[in-house]
Structures are given as C-alpha cells and as structure tokens.
Amino acid sequence: MTELIIMLFVFFLSFLIGYLFISKVPQLLHTPLMSMTNAISAVTILGALLLFSVETTPFEKVIGVIAIAMATFNVVGGFVITDRMLKLFKSNTDMK
C-alpha cells in the first residue's frame, strides 16, 4: 500500500510540475513541445506493455490499460494536429 501512495504522489507531483511548465511555454514553441509529449507517450505505451509481460495484479492491469489508452489517444491526437498544421503550409497547387 505504501508503494501505491508513493506512486500516486509522484504522479500528482509530476502532473503539477508539468502543468506549470507547459502553461509558461510561448505559443511559438508549442509544436516542438507537442512532438516531445508524443515521444513521452510512446515511452509510456512501451512501459505499460512491459507491465503486461510480468505477473501483475488485476489492479495493475487496469492501470496499464488506462495508461495505454491515454497515451495512445495523445499520440494519435498529436499526429492529427500535426497533419492539420502541415496542411496550412501547403499552397493551393500542392493540393491538386
């Protein structure tokens, strides 16, 4: 139970610090920051998949599934937004 409390503390502390840092980022740097969060989400997916390679409790499996779902949502959303942004820079002749 103590390990769970420590992990939750680290999670909430990292959430708070991450929010404070991201809220201070200028608009110009949001695209590189989004790319970095996509990379972090990919690492999260790999870590959660590794969690399933060892014997785990049902609670840990649920946490792993939630981590995979949230990280996958972030990665896919990042690619969709990046694709939209790249379309803004194409000229009309490129679209034909």
N, C-alpha and C positions, 0 to 999 in steps of 0.2 A: 504493500500500500504506500510505503514511503517513496518508492521509485516512481509511482504514478503521480504523486504530489510534486515531486521534483520535475518530472517531465512536463506537467501542466504549468508549473511555474516558469520553466524555460520557454515553453510555447507562448504564454501570455506576455512574457518579458520581450521575446523576440518580435511578437506582433506589435507591441507598443513602440519599441525602438524602430522597427521597420516603418511603421506609420509615420512617426515623427520625421524620419529621414526622407521618405518619399514625399511628404507634404511640403518639404522645403526645396524640392528639385525644380529648377526653372522649366518652363514649357519646352524649350529647345532641346532639353536632354531627355524627354520622356520616351522617345523611340529607342535610344540605346538602353535605357533603363528597362523598357519592356522586353527587349531582347535578353537581357540578363535574367529577368524573372522567368522567362521561358526556359532558360538553361537550368535555373534552380528548380523549376517544376519538373524538368526531365530527370534531374537527380532524385527528386522526391519520388517520382514514379519508380525509378530503379530501386531505391531503398525500400519502398513498400513491396515491390515484387520479391526482393530478397527476404523480406519478412515472411513471405509465404513459403520459402524454401526450408524453413526450420519448423519444428513443432511449436505451435502457438496456442494460446487460449482463444476461446470464441470472441472475447472482448478485443484481443489484439487483432484478430482477423477483421472484425468490424472496423476498427481504427484504420487498418491497412486498406480496406475497400474505400473508406471515406477519403483517405489520403490520395489514392489512385484516382478516384472520381474528381476530386477538386483540382488536382494537379493537371489532369487531362483536360478538364474544362479550361484551365488557364492557358495551357499550351495551344489548344485549338483556337481559343478566342484570340490569342496573340497572333497566330498565323492569319486569321480572318482580318483582323485590324490592319496588320502589315500589308496584306494584299490590297485592302481598300486604299491605304495611303499610297502605295505604289501606283495604283490606277490614277491617282490625282496628278501624277507627274508625267503621264503618257499624253502625247499630243493626239489630236483627232486623226491624223494619218496613221498612227500606230495602231489604233483600234480597228481599222478596216481590214 
